[in-house]
Amino acid sequence: MCKALSHPARVQLFRHLLDYGECYFGSLADVLPLAPSTISKHISILKDAGLIEGSSDVQRVCYCVNQERLQQFKRVTAGL
């Protein structure tokens, strides 16, 4: 989880999701001045770490923070 949050772009995307609850990819792509493919890679890393989840509707994916994993992250880092 720490490695997934080690890049400033991923931290910014994660904070955006914390602030807004859930967002479609298009909204996340507007958060940073990066190519959509780069943002997609960052989202994949956050998903692989279990920090965010994506649910798909017919045409797009909606992302949100995995609250259970976030709480686990907070418990682990609180002990440092």
OpenMM code with the backbone's topology and positions (N, CA, C; nanometers):
from openmm import Vec3, app, unit

residues = "MET CYS LYS ALA LEU SER HIS PRO ALA ARG VAL GLN LEU PHE ARG HIS LEU LEU ASP TYR GLY GLU CYS TYR PHE GLY SER LEU ALA ASP VAL LEU PRO LEU ALA PRO SER THR ILE SER LYS HIS ILE SER ILE LEU LYS ASP ALA GLY LEU ILE GLU GLY SER SER ASP VAL GLN ARG VAL CYS TYR CYS VAL ASN GLN GLU ARG LEU GLN GLN PHE LYS ARG VAL THR ALA GLY LEU".split()
positions = [
    Vec3(0.0821, -0.1189, 0.0000),
    Vec3(0.0000, 0.0000, 0.0000),
    Vec3(0.0866, 0.1254, 0.0000),
    Vec3(0.1958, 0.1202, 0.0773),
    Vec3(0.2848, 0.2372, 0.0813),
    Vec3(0.3462, 0.2621, -0.0560),
    Vec3(0.3858, 0.1560, -0.1232),
    Vec3(0.4450, 0.1712, -0.2550),
    Vec3(0.3435, 0.2320, -0.3523),
    Vec3(0.2188, 0.1909, -0.3406),
    Vec3(0.1145, 0.2443, -0.4293),
    Vec3(0.0944, 0.3942, -0.4061),
    Vec3(0.1164, 0.4386, -0.2838),
    Vec3(0.0987, 0.5805, -0.2519),
    Vec3(0.2305, 0.6578, -0.2527),
    Vec3(0.3330, 0.5991, -0.3113),
    Vec3(0.4642, 0.6642, -0.3119),
    Vec3(0.4822, 0.7649, -0.4247),
    Vec3(0.3862, 0.7739, -0.5138),
    Vec3(0.3967, 0.8682, -0.6255),
    Vec3(0.2980, 0.9833, -0.6032),
    Vec3(0.3423, 1.1074, -0.6214),
    Vec3(0.2535, 1.2225, -0.5967),
    Vec3(0.1247, 1.2205, -0.6788),
    Vec3(0.1300, 1.1694, -0.7997),
    Vec3(0.0090, 1.1646, -0.8829),
    Vec3(-0.0932, 1.0683, -0.8225),
    Vec3(-0.0461, 0.9555, -0.7715),
    Vec3(-0.1377, 0.8594, -0.7104),
    Vec3(-0.1956, 0.9137, -0.5806),
    Vec3(-0.1151, 0.9857, -0.5047),
    Vec3(-0.1648, 1.0486, -0.3825),
    Vec3(-0.2749, 1.1486, -0.4176),
    Vec3(-0.2531, 1.2265, -0.5209),
    Vec3(-0.3524, 1.3262, -0.5605),
    Vec3(-0.4819, 1.2596, -0.6080),
    Vec3(-0.4702, 1.1526, -0.6859),
    Vec3(-0.5893, 1.0802, -0.7310),
    Vec3(-0.6636, 1.0201, -0.6120),
    Vec3(-0.5888, 0.9618, -0.5187),
    Vec3(-0.6486, 0.9011, -0.4006),
    Vec3(-0.7196, 1.0070, -0.3161),
    Vec3(-0.6557, 1.1203, -0.2947),
    Vec3(-0.7181, 1.2294, -0.2176),
    Vec3(-0.8453, 1.2793, -0.2860),
    Vec3(-0.8407, 1.2876, -0.4175),
    Vec3(-0.9590, 1.3311, -0.4922),
    Vec3(-1.0755, 1.2349, -0.4658),
    Vec3(-1.0476, 1.1063, -0.4704),
    Vec3(-1.1523, 1.0083, -0.4438),
    Vec3(-1.2003, 1.0157, -0.2985),
    Vec3(-1.1107, 1.0417, -0.2064),
    Vec3(-1.1524, 1.0588, -0.0666),
    Vec3(-1.2456, 1.1790, -0.0517),
    Vec3(-1.2141, 1.2864, -0.1217),
    Vec3(-1.2946, 1.4092, -0.1126),
    Vec3(-1.4308, 1.3955, -0.1797),
    Vec3(-1.4356, 1.3278, -0.2941),
    Vec3(-1.5574, 1.3240, -0.3744),
    Vec3(-1.6346, 1.1934, -0.3649),
    Vec3(-1.5804, 1.0944, -0.2986),
    Vec3(-1.6523, 0.9691, -0.2796),
    Vec3(-1.6375, 0.8720, -0.3938),
    Vec3(-1.6801, 0.9123, -0.5108),
    Vec3(-1.6657, 0.8280, -0.6284),
    Vec3(-1.6591, 0.9141, -0.7531),
    Vec3(-1.5867, 0.8649, -0.8530),
    Vec3(-1.5689, 0.9406, -0.9769),
    Vec3(-1.5546, 0.8451, -1.0944),
    Vec3(-1.6010, 0.8903, -1.2072),
    Vec3(-1.5760, 0.8178, -1.3308),
    Vec3(-1.4368, 0.8526, -1.3811),
    Vec3(-1.3827, 0.7678, -1.4658),
    Vec3(-1.2470, 0.7884, -1.5147),
    Vec3(-1.2292, 0.9273, -1.5758),
    Vec3(-1.3256, 0.9733, -1.6516),
    Vec3(-1.3150, 1.1045, -1.7155),
    Vec3(-1.2918, 1.2160, -1.6151),
    Vec3(-1.3578, 1.2079, -1.5011),
    Vec3(-1.3375, 1.3081, -1.3961),
    Vec3(-1.1993, 1.2959, -1.3345),
    Vec3(-1.1523, 1.1726, -1.3159),
    Vec3(-1.0181, 1.1527, -1.2609),
    Vec3(-0.9118, 1.2009, -1.3585),
    Vec3(-0.9359, 1.1839, -1.4862),
    Vec3(-0.8396, 1.2273, -1.5872),
    Vec3(-0.8247, 1.3787, -1.5877),
    Vec3(-0.9257, 1.4493, -1.5365),
    Vec3(-0.9191, 1.5958, -1.5299),
    Vec3(-0.8451, 1.6460, -1.4061),
    Vec3(-0.8155, 1.5577, -1.3119),
    Vec3(-0.7514, 1.5973, -1.1859),
    Vec3(-0.6058, 1.6371, -1.2089),
    Vec3(-0.5390, 1.5689, -1.2994),
    Vec3(-0.3964, 1.5912, -1.3233),
    Vec3(-0.3696, 1.6233, -1.4693),
    Vec3(-0.2666, 1.7026, -1.4953),
    Vec3(-0.2316, 1.7343, -1.6339),
    Vec3(-0.1441, 1.6235, -1.6953),
    Vec3(-0.1972, 1.5016, -1.6952),
    Vec3(-0.1254, 1.3871, -1.7498),
    Vec3(-0.2094, 1.3211, -1.8581),
    Vec3(-0.1443, 1.2448, -1.9421),
    Vec3(-0.2158, 1.1714, -2.0467),
    Vec3(-0.3093, 1.0695, -1.9818),
    Vec3(-0.4252, 1.0458, -2.0423),
    Vec3(-0.5176, 0.9459, -1.9872),
    Vec3(-0.4525, 0.8091, -1.9672),
    Vec3(-0.3623, 0.7709, -2.0547),
    Vec3(-0.2960, 0.6411, -2.0391),
    Vec3(-0.2097, 0.6382, -1.9125),
    Vec3(-0.1466, 0.7503, -1.8801),
    Vec3(-0.0652, 0.7592, -1.7583),
    Vec3(-0.1543, 0.7529, -1.6348),
    Vec3(-0.2658, 0.8229, -1.6383),
    Vec3(-0.3602, 0.8196, -1.5266),
    Vec3(-0.4153, 0.6784, -1.5101),
    Vec3(-0.4424, 0.6128, -1.6202),
    Vec3(-0.4905, 0.4753, -1.6150),
    Vec3(-0.3898, 0.3833, -1.5458),
    Vec3(-0.2616, 0.4022, -1.5737),
    Vec3(-0.1578, 0.3221, -1.5075),
    Vec3(-0.1575, 0.3480, -1.3569),
    Vec3(-0.1689, 0.4739, -1.3184),
    Vec3(-0.1708, 0.5075, -1.1761),
    Vec3(-0.2936, 0.4473, -1.1072),
    Vec3(-0.4071, 0.4516, -1.1731),
    Vec3(-0.5290, 0.3927, -1.1180),
    Vec3(-0.5119, 0.2418, -1.1023),
    Vec3(-0.4497, 0.1789, -1.2000),
    Vec3(-0.4258, 0.0345, -1.1922),
    Vec3(-0.3398, -0.0017, -1.0716),
    Vec3(-0.2397, 0.0787, -1.0446),
    Vec3(-0.1525, 0.0526, -0.9294),
    Vec3(-0.2314, 0.0665, -0.7991),
    Vec3(-0.3154, 0.1687, -0.7896),
    Vec3(-0.3984, 0.1855, -0.6700),
    Vec3(-0.4978, 0.0708, -0.6552),
    Vec3(-0.5542, 0.0247, -0.7672),
    Vec3(-0.6470, -0.0887, -0.7629),
    Vec3(-0.5749, -0.2163, -0.7228),
    Vec3(-0.4573, -0.2409, -0.7794),
    Vec3(-0.3807, -0.3616, -0.7468),
    Vec3(-0.3440, -0.3667, -0.5989),
    Vec3(-0.3244, -0.2500, -0.5381),
    Vec3(-0.2937, -0.2433, -0.3949),
    Vec3(-0.4195, -0.2564, -0.3097),
    Vec3(-0.5346, -0.2560, -0.3744),
    Vec3(-0.6607, -0.2681, -0.3025),
    Vec3(-0.7100, -0.1390, -0.2411),
    Vec3(-0.6449, -0.0281, -0.2736),
    Vec3(-0.6836, 0.1002, -0.2143),
    Vec3(-0.8075, 0.1608, -0.2780),
    Vec3(-0.8304, 0.1296, -0.4043),
    Vec3(-0.9524, 0.1768, -0.4708),
    Vec3(-1.0201, 0.0591, -0.5390),
    Vec3(-1.1474, 0.0783, -0.5667),
    Vec3(-1.2277, -0.0215, -0.6357),
    Vec3(-1.2940, 0.0444, -0.7555),
    Vec3(-1.3243, -0.0349, -0.8541),
    Vec3(-1.3938, 0.0159, -0.9707),
    Vec3(-1.5163, -0.0680, -0.9989),
    Vec3(-1.6276, -0.0017, -1.0215),
    Vec3(-1.7491, -0.0726, -1.0618),
    Vec3(-1.7876, -0.0232, -1.2000),
    Vec3(-1.8263, -0.1157, -1.2824),
    Vec3(-1.8504, -0.0842, -1.4222),
    Vec3(-1.9990, -0.0791, -1.4523),
    Vec3(-2.0398, 0.0242, -1.5267),
    Vec3(-2.1746, 0.0231, -1.5818),
    Vec3(-2.1600, -0.0046, -1.7315),
    Vec3(-2.2565, 0.0264, -1.8078),
    Vec3(-2.2556, -0.0102, -1.9490),
    Vec3(-2.1380, 0.0510, -2.0256),
    Vec3(-2.1057, 0.1778, -2.0002),
    Vec3(-2.0066, 0.2451, -2.0833),
    Vec3(-1.8832, 0.2959, -2.0093),
    Vec3(-1.8839, 0.2940, -1.8778),
    Vec3(-1.7698, 0.3518, -1.8073),
    Vec3(-1.7532, 0.2895, -1.6689),
    Vec3(-1.6381, 0.3195, -1.6079),
    Vec3(-1.6054, 0.2643, -1.4766),
    Vec3(-1.6072, 0.3765, -1.3731),
    Vec3(-1.6691, 0.3480, -1.2602),
    Vec3(-1.6753, 0.4417, -1.1496),
    Vec3(-1.5808, 0.3908, -1.0404),
    Vec3(-1.4926, 0.4787, -0.9911),
    Vec3(-1.3934, 0.4411, -0.8916),
    Vec3(-1.4275, 0.5020, -0.7574),
    Vec3(-1.3913, 0.4297, -0.6510),
    Vec3(-1.4088, 0.4803, -0.5152),
    Vec3(-1.3000, 0.4200, -0.4259),
    Vec3(-1.2818, 0.4797, -0.3103),
    Vec3(-1.1839, 0.4307, -0.2130),
    Vec3(-1.2401, 0.3056, -0.1466),
    Vec3(-1.1559, 0.2050, -0.1315),
    Vec3(-1.1909, 0.0849, -0.0573),
    Vec3(-1.1724, 0.1180, 0.0903),
    Vec3(-1.2828, 0.1478, 0.1581),
    Vec3(-1.2764, 0.1960, 0.2966),
    Vec3(-1.2156, 0.0932, 0.3918),
    Vec3(-1.2432, -0.0337, 0.3692),
    Vec3(-1.1862, -0.1376, 0.4553),
    Vec3(-1.0339, -0.1405, 0.4446),
    Vec3(-0.9856, -0.1307, 0.3223),
    Vec3(-0.8400, -0.1314, 0.3002),
    Vec3(-0.7769, -0.0034, 0.3560),
    Vec3(-0.8462, 0.1094, 0.3432),
    Vec3(-0.7964, 0.2359, 0.3979),
    Vec3(-0.7817, 0.2250, 0.5495),
    Vec3(-0.8801, 0.1666, 0.6160),
    Vec3(-0.8720, 0.1504, 0.7613),
    Vec3(-0.7553, 0.0592, 0.7991),
    Vec3(-0.7347, -0.0458, 0.7205),
    Vec3(-0.6222, -0.1346, 0.7444),
    Vec3(-0.4897, -0.0588, 0.7302),
    Vec3(-0.4802, 0.0248, 0.6267),
    Vec3(-0.3620, 0.1058, 0.6036),
    Vec3(-0.3365, 0.1994, 0.7225),
    Vec3(-0.4418, 0.2601, 0.7728),
    Vec3(-0.4295, 0.3525, 0.8860),
    Vec3(-0.3817, 0.2787, 1.0111),
    Vec3(-0.4329, 0.1579, 1.0341),
    Vec3(-0.3899, 0.0802, 1.1508),
    Vec3(-0.2416, 0.0434, 1.1405),
    Vec3(-0.1999, 0.0027, 1.0212),
    Vec3(-0.0601, -0.0368, 1.0021),
    Vec3(0.0330, 0.0829, 1.0197),
    Vec3(-0.0004, 0.1957, 0.9590),
    Vec3(0.0885, 0.3113, 0.9653),
    Vec3(0.0841, 0.3812, 1.1011),
    Vec3(-0.0231, 0.3650, 1.1760),
    Vec3(-0.0323, 0.4267, 1.3085),
    Vec3(0.0720, 0.3673, 1.4025),
    Vec3(0.1128, 0.2444, 1.3765),
    Vec3(0.2092, 0.1788, 1.4621),
    Vec3(0.3534, 0.2106, 1.4297),
    Vec3(0.3759, 0.2956, 1.3324),
    Vec3(0.5150, 0.3292, 1.2956),
    Vec3(0.5742, 0.4341, 1.3866),
] * unit.nanometer
topology = app.Topology()
chain = topology.addChain("A")
for resn in residues:
    res = topology.addResidue(resn, chain)
    for name in ("N", "CA", "C"):
        topology.addAtom(name, app.Element.getBySymbol(name[0]), res)
